[in-house]
């Protein structure tokens, strides 16, 4: 029996850890020294860079789980403001210093995205093949409108997509408990659920969300350095919702989706 092939007119994607690799495990340690120096310059107190990294991961996890449209990819200055206050910087100083740290973070993030050449090339070739095959390509992601588009531009992928939207623009989280986000996405892209394949790395916010509306769904399992746990752990989070297909290499999509008229 051959490999499973899904039929679609419309292929939609999550972007974080699917189209763009997760930067936090690389970029945050790179700017930890800058944060430490910034705190010392403002308060005269030295904080170990390792402490900066540890506190950042705690703050980041809390904020991105409670704010619609905030993720650990583009970040926002309140996250860095919170980080500074957790490291005993005064609120007033934190409000002024956080935007500078955010700017440094995003510069390193851009370097990281542009430097991920093998990752980017695999996606560019796959997206090109899908589009040349006749599929319409789109994105809906839980992030801010500017950060999603910026990263896609840096990676050379932006022009492949005819429709891009984010939770920030919708004011709605992409989550199975928020069907309004799914309804709006399908309405604005102009495709029926049965014509759509959704590809993402999150078994709840991608797979369960898509399957709940009648779309086919492909679970992409990123390389180990960009996730915690193995493929079994990644899939176990989906509960009672199984993806139609699981892939470990993004290029598998070229042979896994057949465009139909």
N, C-alpha and C positions, 0 to 999 in steps of 0.2 A: 504494500500500500504506500502511495506517495505521500509526501509532506502535505499538510493541510494548506489550502489556498482559500483566502477570503475574497469575495467579490465586493467591489465598491466603486462609486463615482467620486467619492469625497473621502480624503484621508486627513484626519485631524490629529493634532499633537499637543501634548504638554511640552513645555520647553525645558524646565529645570531638570537636570540629570538625564534628560532624554535627548534634547538637541544641544544643550550647553552643559558641560560638566560642572559638578559641585565645586565651588572655589574655596569653601571655608577651611578645609583641612590644609590647603596650601597657602592661601593669602593671609589669613589671620596670623599665623606664626611669623609671616614676613613683616607685618606692620606692628607686631607687639613691641618691638624695641622703640619704634616711633611713639607709640602710646606712652610707654614708660618715660621717655624723654620729655614728652609733652606735659605729663603730670609733674615731673620734677621741676620743669621750668615754671610751672604755674604755682606749685605749692611748696617746692623745695624738698619734697618727700620722694624717695625712690621706691618704685614698685617693680618687683621682678617681672620680666617679660612672661615667664611661665605662669604667673598669677593672672596676668592680663588675658592670656589665652583661656585659662580655666574659667575665669569669671565671664568672659565673652560668651563661651558656649552655653553657660547657664542663662544669661540674659537673652541671648539670641533665641534659644529654644522657647522661652516664655513668650517673648514678643511675637514671634512668627506664628505661634499657636493661638494668639488672642486678637491679633490685628488682621482684618481683611486686607489682602493685597501686599502684605509684607513677608518677604522670604529672606533666607540667608544667602541669596545670590547678590542682589543689588544693595541690600541693606537700606536703612534710612537713618538720618541723624539722631532721632530719639533713641535708637538702639545704642548708639555710641554714647549719647548723653547718659543713658541708664548705666552703661558700663562704667563711665567715669564716676558717677555718683556711688556706685557699688564699691568703687575703689577709693571712696572718701574724698572725692573732689566736690567742692561746693556746687549747688545747682546753678548759680550764676556763672561760675567758671566753666562748668560742663556745657552750658548752653552756647558759650562762645567757642569752646574748643572742639566740640563734637563735629561741626561741619568741616573743619580742617582735617580731622581724622577720616571722615567719610570720603573726602576728596582723595586722600592718600590711598584709602582702601580701593576706591574705584579705579584709580590709575593702575594699581597692581592687578586688579581684577581684569582690566582690559589686556594687560600683558599676558595674563594667564590664559584668557580666551584665545587671543591671537596666536599664542605659542602652542596651543593644543592642536598641532597640524594634522596628526594622524586621525584624531577624533573628528576634526572638522571635515577633512577630506572624505572620510567614510560617509558622513551625512550629506555633504554636497553631492556626491556621486549618487547616493540613494534617492535624495529628493529630486535630482535631475531626471533619473530614470522613471520615477513615479509620475512626474509632471509630463514628461515626453510621452508616457503611456496614456495620457489623457485624464489623469486624476486631478481634481481640484484639491489644493492643499491649504490648510488653515491651522490656527493655533487658538486655544483658550487655556489660560494659565492663571494660577493664583499668584499674581505679582502686580507690580506697578507698570503702567503703560510704557514709561520711558526706559526702564531698566531692561525689560524684555526686548524691545526693539533695538536698544543699544547693543546688547550682547549678540543678537542675530546679525547686526551690521558688522560688528568686529569679526564674526566668524564667517562672513561671506554667504549667509543664508537668507537674509532678509527678503530678497526679491523673489524667492520661490513661493511666497505665501500671498494668496489673494485676499485673505481675511485674517486679522490678528486682533484679539481682544483679551483683556485681563480682568481679574476680579476687581481691581482698582477702578476700571472704567464702568463695569457693571454695577458696582456697589453690592455685589453678591459673590459669596464664596463658591468655588467649584467643589461641591461636596454632595454626596447622595442625599443628604438631608435638606438640600436646597435645590429642588427640581426646577425652580424658576431660572437658574443659571443655564441649565441644560435646554430648557424650552426656548430661551432667548437666543442661545447659540445656534440651535437648529433653524430657528425662524430667520435670523439674520444671515446665515450662510446659504439658506435656500434649499437645503437638502433634507430628505426624509431620514429617519433613524436607520432604516434598513439599507440605505445607500451609503452609510457612513461607517468607517472604521476609525476608532480612536486609539492612539498609541501613547502610552505613558508608563512611568516607572512606579507609580503609587497605586497599590492595590485597592485603596478605598477611594481617594479623590480622583483617580483616573478610571480604574476598571469598574468598580461598583457604581460610580457616577454614570458612566457611559452605558453599562448594561441595564441599569435601571430605566433608561429611556429607550431601549430597544436597539442600541447600536452594537455592532461587533467591537470587541476590545482586544488589543494586543498589549501584553505586559512585557515591557523591556526591562531586563535585569542588568543594571550597569556593572562595570568592572568592580571588583572588591574594594579598590581604593576609594571609590565614590559612594560606598554604602556600608552599613553595619549589618553583619550577619550574611549568611549564604543565601542562595536562591530559595531554599526551603523556608527560611525565615521571612524573606521578602514576600513570598506568596501566602504564607500563613496568615498575614494580616488581613487578607481579603474576606475572612469569615466564610460565609456560604456562597460567595460570588466568585465563580471561576472565570478566568479570561478565556477567550476563544483560542488564543495562541500565546505561547511564551517564547521569547527570543532572547538570546544572549549577545548577539551581534546585530547592530543596527542594519547592516547591509542585507540581512535575511529578509527584510521587508520587500526587496526587489522581486523575490520569488514567492512571497507569501501573500501578495495582494494582486489581484487581477482586476484591471479597470473594465467596467461594463458601460455600455451606452445608456 
